[in-house]
Amino acid sequence: MDTRPLKNLLTDIAGVRVGHADDAALGSGTTAVIFDQPAVASMDVRGGGPGTREGSLLDPINVVDQIDAIALSGGSAFGLEAGGGVQAWLAEHGRGFKVRDALVPIVPGAICFDLLNGGNKQWGRFAPYRDLGYVAAAAASKSFALGSVGAGLGATVSNLKGGLGSASAATRDGVKVAALAVVNAIGSVTVGDGPWFWAAPFEIDGEYGGRGLPPAFTPDMLAMRLKGAPAVSAVENTTLAVVVTDAILTKPQARRLAMIAQTGFARAIYPVHAPLDGDVVFAAATGEKPIDPLIGLTELGMVAANVTARAIARGVHAATALPFPGALPAWKDRFG
């Protein structure tokens, strides 16, 4: 079976749309993932400094199985308000978990820290993220941009501009899985100071430059590179990912998929899951295709980890530098 990507986007999964809203002067933004029908979902957190909304709800032991959308945002804790904007848009469209005559849209979310990237964060009494979340939800469509857009506008990694990436693939049985990643890691997505992506073994059709891996690894290449070192803080760095499949999954199986997909972080970021990171993976299933609960779910997780790694590399490869003094260069500025 042909398992090559379609558009190579999260929206290769039917019934999924993505929208961005950002502010160039702010140097930050929001991304909304909208499900046309409620999707079974869970979450896995591996970073030491996460910022999430509705995280407890996604625990498999809790009641609500399905969600209506996911909100990803810059702005650190201020950005959690983006979920309220997405929720407002859903409520206007009659979406939500029904409690007798009430509808409550279910919108988990997560944030990354981009408050020190040079943008104007003097927004007054109320942060703009609720409004940005609403605009992102209203803009959601099957096509969306990558790089320095939406929640990835203000993102950075240790030595380069970060960004938002996406990728997709399918299992041998034709079950699709796709990922969207906001890459704001404390570590490096490239090997040493060169153009090679750690995720190079998983690249398809030169989607992030086709440079492969270096011919040899030196101790300097394997040295730890941390953003802002040595004066880093525990809240400045996060990679966020949304993994969506068209498989039929239970909530515990979605949690397992999120856990396996975290492997993709380790394939693409060096180091990762540190005390200074807030790494989060959401996993959602639209419920179209049955899979074997053991071998099928294992293969789905393997492919999900691969597309997560690819999405991370694509986010950095597609990024453009921020127009502020001292801003980190983009990959294409140095190697393009």
C-alpha positions as CSV (number, residue, x, y, z in Angstrom):
1,M,0.0,0.0,0.0
2,D,1.2,3.5,-0.8
3,T,1.9,5.2,2.6
4,R,3.3,8.5,1.3
5,P,1.9,11.6,2.8
6,L,-1.0,13.4,1.1
7,K,-0.7,17.2,1.9
8,N,1.7,16.2,4.7
9,L,-0.5,18.1,7.1
10,L,-2.6,17.3,10.2
11,T,-5.6,18.0,8.1
12,D,-4.9,14.9,6.0
13,I,-7.2,13.3,8.7
14,A,-10.8,13.8,7.6
15,G,-12.8,16.1,9.8
16,V,-9.9,18.1,11.2
17,R,-9.2,21.7,10.5
18,V,-6.5,24.1,11.7
19,G,-6.5,27.9,12.0
20,H,-3.9,30.4,13.0
21,A,-4.0,33.9,14.5
22,D,-1.0,35.9,15.4
23,D,0.3,39.5,15.9
24,A,3.6,40.5,14.4
25,A,4.3,43.3,16.9
26,L,3.4,41.0,19.8
27,G,5.7,38.3,18.5
28,S,3.2,35.7,19.5
29,G,0.0,33.9,18.4
30,T,-2.4,31.0,18.7
31,T,-3.3,27.9,16.7
32,A,-6.7,26.1,16.9
33,V,-7.3,22.5,15.9
34,I,-11.0,22.0,15.3
35,F,-12.7,18.6,15.1
36,D,-15.8,18.7,12.9
37,Q,-17.2,15.9,15.2
38,P,-16.1,15.3,18.8
39,A,-13.0,13.2,18.9
40,V,-11.8,10.7,21.6
41,A,-8.6,12.2,23.1
42,S,-6.0,12.0,25.9
43,M,-2.7,13.6,26.7
44,D,0.8,12.7,27.8
45,V,3.1,15.2,29.6
46,R,6.9,14.6,29.8
47,G,8.4,18.0,30.4
48,G,9.1,19.4,33.8
49,G,7.3,22.8,33.3
50,P,4.1,22.3,31.4
51,G,1.2,24.7,31.1
52,T,-2.1,23.1,30.2
53,R,-5.8,23.6,30.2
54,E,-8.3,20.8,30.8
55,G,-5.4,18.4,31.3
56,S,-7.1,16.5,34.2
57,L,-10.2,15.9,32.0
58,L,-8.0,14.0,29.5
59,D,-7.0,11.4,32.1
60,P,-8.5,8.1,31.0
61,I,-10.2,7.6,34.5
62,N,-12.3,10.8,34.0
63,V,-15.7,11.0,32.5
64,V,-15.6,13.0,29.3
65,D,-14.1,11.0,26.5
66,Q,-14.4,13.4,23.6
67,I,-13.2,16.9,22.8
68,D,-14.3,19.5,20.3
69,A,-11.0,21.3,19.7
70,I,-7.4,21.9,21.0
71,A,-5.9,25.4,21.6
72,L,-2.2,25.9,21.3
73,S,-0.7,29.3,22.2
74,G,2.3,31.4,23.0
75,G,2.2,33.7,25.9
76,S,3.1,31.4,28.7
77,A,0.3,31.2,31.3
78,F,-1.4,34.2,29.7
79,G,-1.9,32.1,26.6
80,L,-4.1,29.6,28.3
81,E,-6.9,32.1,27.7
82,A,-6.8,31.2,24.0
83,G,-8.9,28.1,24.9
84,G,-11.7,30.4,26.0
85,G,-11.7,32.1,22.6
86,V,-11.9,28.8,20.8
87,Q,-14.6,27.7,23.2
88,A,-16.6,30.9,22.5
89,W,-16.5,30.2,18.7
90,L,-17.6,26.6,19.2
91,A,-20.5,27.7,21.5
92,E,-21.7,30.1,18.8
93,H,-21.8,27.1,16.5
94,G,-23.8,24.9,18.8
95,R,-20.9,22.6,19.7
96,G,-20.2,21.1,23.1
97,F,-20.8,18.4,25.8
98,K,-24.5,18.3,26.5
99,V,-25.6,18.6,30.2
100,R,-29.4,18.7,30.0
101,D,-30.1,22.0,28.2
102,A,-26.5,23.3,28.4
103,L,-23.7,22.8,26.0
104,V,-20.1,23.1,27.1
105,P,-17.4,23.0,24.4
106,I,-14.5,20.9,25.5
107,V,-11.2,22.6,24.6
108,P,-8.0,21.3,26.1
109,G,-4.9,23.4,25.4
110,A,-1.3,24.0,26.2
111,I,1.1,27.0,26.0
112,C,4.7,27.8,25.3
113,F,6.9,30.6,26.7
114,D,7.7,33.3,24.2
115,L,7.6,36.4,26.4
116,L,11.3,37.3,26.0
117,N,11.5,37.1,22.2
118,G,11.6,40.9,21.6
119,G,7.9,41.5,20.8
120,N,5.8,44.1,22.6
121,K,4.1,42.3,25.5
122,Q,2.8,45.5,27.1
123,W,-0.8,44.6,26.4
124,G,-2.5,46.4,29.3
125,R,-5.0,44.8,31.7
126,F,-6.0,41.8,29.5
127,A,-3.8,39.7,27.4
128,P,-4.9,39.3,23.7
129,Y,-4.9,35.5,23.6
130,R,-8.6,35.0,24.1
131,D,-9.3,37.1,21.1
132,L,-6.6,35.4,19.1
133,G,-8.0,32.0,20.0
134,Y,-11.4,33.1,18.6
135,V,-9.9,34.3,15.4
136,A,-7.8,31.2,15.0
137,A,-10.9,29.0,15.4
138,A,-12.9,31.1,12.9
139,A,-10.0,30.8,10.4
140,A,-9.7,27.0,10.7
141,S,-9.5,25.2,7.3
142,K,-8.0,22.2,5.6
143,S,-5.0,24.2,4.5
144,F,-2.7,26.0,6.9
145,A,0.8,27.6,6.9
146,L,3.9,26.2,8.6
147,G,6.8,28.0,10.2
148,S,6.6,31.3,12.1
149,V,2.8,31.4,12.3
150,G,0.1,31.0,14.9
151,A,1.4,29.5,18.2
152,G,4.8,29.1,16.5
153,L,5.3,32.7,15.6
154,G,7.4,33.5,18.7
155,A,9.0,30.1,19.1
156,T,12.7,29.4,19.3
157,V,15.1,26.6,19.9
158,S,18.6,26.6,21.3
159,N,20.3,28.1,18.3
160,L,17.7,28.9,15.7
161,K,14.2,30.2,15.2
162,G,11.5,27.7,16.1
163,G,8.1,27.3,14.5
164,L,5.1,25.2,13.8
165,G,5.4,22.1,11.7
166,S,3.2,19.2,10.5
167,A,3.5,15.8,8.8
168,S,1.4,12.8,8.0
169,A,1.7,9.1,7.1
170,A,-0.3,5.9,7.2
171,T,0.2,2.3,8.5
172,R,0.4,-0.7,6.2
173,D,-3.3,-1.1,6.6
174,G,-4.1,2.4,5.6
175,V,-4.8,3.9,9.0
176,K,-3.8,7.5,8.8
177,V,-1.9,9.4,11.5
178,A,-0.7,13.0,11.4
179,A,1.0,15.4,13.8
180,L,1.2,19.2,14.4
181,A,4.1,20.5,16.5
182,V,4.9,23.9,18.1
183,V,8.7,23.8,18.5
184,N,10.0,26.1,21.3
185,A,12.5,23.7,22.8
186,I,15.3,24.4,25.2
187,G,17.4,21.9,23.2
188,S,18.6,21.7,19.6
189,V,16.7,20.3,16.6
190,T,19.9,20.3,14.5
191,V,23.2,18.4,15.1
192,G,25.9,20.7,16.5
193,D,26.1,24.0,14.6
194,G,25.4,22.3,11.2
195,P,22.4,22.0,8.9
196,W,21.6,18.4,9.8
197,F,18.3,17.6,11.6
198,W,18.3,15.0,14.3
199,A,15.1,13.7,12.6
200,A,16.9,13.2,9.3
201,P,16.4,9.3,9.2
202,F,12.7,9.9,9.1
203,E,12.6,12.6,6.4
204,I,10.4,12.0,3.3
205,D,11.0,13.6,-0.1
206,G,13.4,16.3,1.3
207,E,10.7,17.9,3.4
208,Y,13.2,19.6,5.6
209,G,16.2,20.2,3.3
210,G,17.3,16.7,2.5
211,R,20.7,17.2,4.2
212,G,20.8,13.8,6.0
213,L,23.1,13.2,8.9
214,P,26.7,14.4,9.2
215,P,29.3,11.9,7.9
216,A,30.6,11.5,11.4
217,F,29.7,12.7,14.9
218,T,32.3,14.6,17.0
219,P,32.1,15.2,20.8
220,D,31.3,18.9,20.1
221,M,28.3,17.9,18.0
222,L,27.0,15.8,21.0
223,A,27.6,18.6,23.5
224,M,24.5,20.0,25.2
225,R,23.2,23.2,23.8
226,L,20.6,25.0,25.8
227,K,18.6,28.1,24.9
228,G,19.6,31.1,27.0
229,A,22.2,29.0,28.9
230,P,23.4,29.3,31.6
231,A,20.6,31.7,32.8
232,V,17.7,29.5,31.8
233,S,14.4,29.2,33.7
234,A,12.0,26.4,34.1
235,V,9.2,28.0,32.2
236,E,10.9,29.2,29.0
237,N,10.8,26.1,26.8
238,T,8.1,23.8,25.5
239,T,7.4,21.6,22.5
240,L,3.7,21.0,22.0
241,A,2.3,18.3,19.7
242,V,-1.1,17.2,18.5
243,V,-1.3,13.7,17.0
244,V,-4.6,12.7,15.3
245,T,-5.6,9.4,13.7
246,D,-8.6,8.2,11.9
247,A,-8.5,4.9,13.9
248,I,-11.2,3.9,16.4
249,L,-9.6,4.2,19.8
250,T,-10.7,4.2,23.4
251,K,-9.5,7.0,25.7
252,P,-6.9,4.7,27.3
253,Q,-5.7,3.7,23.8
254,A,-5.4,7.4,22.9
255,R,-3.3,7.9,26.0
256,R,-1.0,5.1,24.9
257,L,-0.8,6.6,21.5
258,A,0.3,10.0,23.0
259,M,2.9,8.2,25.1
260,I,4.4,6.4,22.2
261,A,4.3,9.5,20.0
262,Q,6.5,11.2,22.7
263,T,9.3,9.1,21.2
264,G,9.3,11.4,18.3
265,F,10.4,14.2,20.5
266,A,13.5,12.2,21.4
267,R,14.2,11.6,17.8
268,A,14.1,15.2,16.9
269,I,15.2,17.3,19.9
270,Y,18.5,17.0,21.8
271,P,18.2,17.0,24.8
272,V,14.4,16.7,25.5
273,H,11.9,16.1,28.4
274,A,14.2,18.1,30.7
275,P,13.2,19.9,33.9
276,L,13.3,23.1,31.8
277,D,10.8,21.8,29.2
278,G,7.0,21.7,29.2
279,D,6.6,19.0,26.6
280,V,3.0,17.9,25.9
281,V,1.5,15.5,23.4
282,F,-2.3,15.4,22.7
283,A,-3.6,12.4,20.9
284,A,-7.1,12.3,19.3
285,A,-9.0,9.7,17.2
286,T,-11.8,10.5,14.8
287,G,-13.0,6.9,14.9
288,E,-13.3,5.8,11.3
289,K,-11.1,2.6,11.0
290,P,-10.8,-0.3,13.4
291,I,-7.4,-1.5,14.5
292,D,-6.0,-4.4,16.3
293,P,-5.6,-3.3,20.0
294,L,-2.1,-4.8,20.3
295,I,-0.1,-5.0,17.1
296,G,-2.2,-2.4,15.3
297,L,-1.9,0.1,18.1
298,T,1.8,-0.6,18.4
299,E,2.4,0.1,14.7
300,L,0.2,3.2,14.8
301,G,2.3,4.5,17.7
302,M,5.5,3.8,15.8
303,V,4.2,5.8,12.8
304,A,2.9,8.5,15.1
305,A,6.4,8.9,16.6
306,N,7.9,9.2,13.2
307,V,5.5,11.9,12.0
308,T,5.9,13.8,15.3
309,A,9.7,13.9,14.7
310,R,9.1,15.0,11.1
311,A,6.7,17.7,12.2
312,I,9.2,19.1,14.6
313,A,11.9,19.3,12.0
314,R,9.5,20.9,9.5
315,G,8.6,23.6,12.0
316,V,12.2,24.7,12.3
317,H,13.0,24.3,8.6
318,A,10.0,26.5,7.6
319,A,10.5,29.2,10.2
320,T,11.5,32.8,9.5
321,A,13.4,35.0,11.9
322,L,11.6,37.6,14.1
323,P,12.3,41.2,13.1
324,F,13.6,42.2,16.6
325,P,17.1,43.1,17.8
326,G,19.1,40.0,18.8
327,A,16.6,37.6,17.3
328,L,17.8,34.1,16.5
329,P,18.4,33.3,12.8
330,A,16.1,30.9,10.9
331,W,17.5,27.6,9.5
332,K,17.1,29.0,6.0
333,D,19.0,32.1,6.9
334,R,22.0,30.0,7.8
335,F,21.8,27.0,5.6
336,G,19.1,27.6,2.9
